Amino acid sequence: MAIRFDGRVAIVTGAGNGLGRAHALGLASRGAKVVVNDFGGARDGTGGSLTPAESVVEEIRKAGGTAMADGADVSKFGQVTAMVERATKEWGSVDLLCANAGILRDKSFGKMDVADFAKVLDVHLVGTFYCCKAVWDGMRERNYGRIVLTTSSSGLFGNFGQANYGAAKAGMVGLMNVLAEEGRKNNVRVNTISPTAATRMTEELLPPQALALMKPEAITPAVEYLLSEDAPTRTIMGAGAGSFAVIKIIETEGVNLAQSDWTPDAIAAHFTEIDDVSEARALQGAFEQTQKYVAQAAARAGIKL
């Protein structure tokens, strides 16, 4: 059965260009009513125009879909709540959220201005929080919601000159982890996409032949899956150039040291064992780490828990 979004209302932020545009067009083609949100600024977040969002809405309507343009700045909570209220008044609900909006202000850490660090976090991380917050109560009340956040390999794995962007994108994973847990009982599923594509954020970083392989449309199927009825929750998907993967944060099994060895010297001596990934696994929640450590300590002490 083909994945469809008939009767669903979606908000896609940063949808005037690149990835967001591809996501908005894809969701609309599968039946969703789409709020095409874009502040319409430059890559660094300056300026602003509703024209990019209106152009995507026109594309959707010409193809027979339903959409509205919205110019809310995701870093301003009042504008975000107004966007959600407008969509709810017009179409009755907001069922799907793809938080994609972002800016770049790249500089090496030593040269980075405090204002540029704060602004990137404000748009990416705080803006994503605002979007999630604005749709959260409605999704819980209706016992249905699908949310996709947007992380990046820059945050998951690191990239020179992107301390602000990397910190914001790593923060998406922490936000997803908590929202996925809190949303379970109300059928609100929260996942994260880690895309790599040819957009105005990457056009200066890759050669033309690589960019030709990395169409934004190659990411959208993963986003659509993560927004679908049968989507998982608390999953990070990597996507780019037709490749799809699941990214997991793992913890090694580690070792439990006797109290007499609670020293940096003992850790150094045992570090190869501590770092051994042969039995590493992805933990399913914060308390699972605590339980693991306590169980190891209890086993050493001969205590039955």
SULCOR-V498848 format. One record per helix or strand. SS is the DSSP state (H for helix, E for strand). FROM is the first residue (numbers start at 0). LEN is the number of residues. If there is no record, write none. Layout:
ss: (SS;SS)
from: (FROM;FROM)
len: (LEN;LEN)
This chain:
ss: (E;H;E;H;E;H;E;E;H;H;E;H;E;H;E;H;H;E;E;E;H;H;E;H)
from: (8;17;32;50;65;76;95;106;108;113;144;152;161;162;187;207;216;235;242;250;258;263;280;285)
len: (4;12;5;12;5;15;3;1;3;29;7;4;1;24;8;6;10;5;5;1;3;11;1;16)
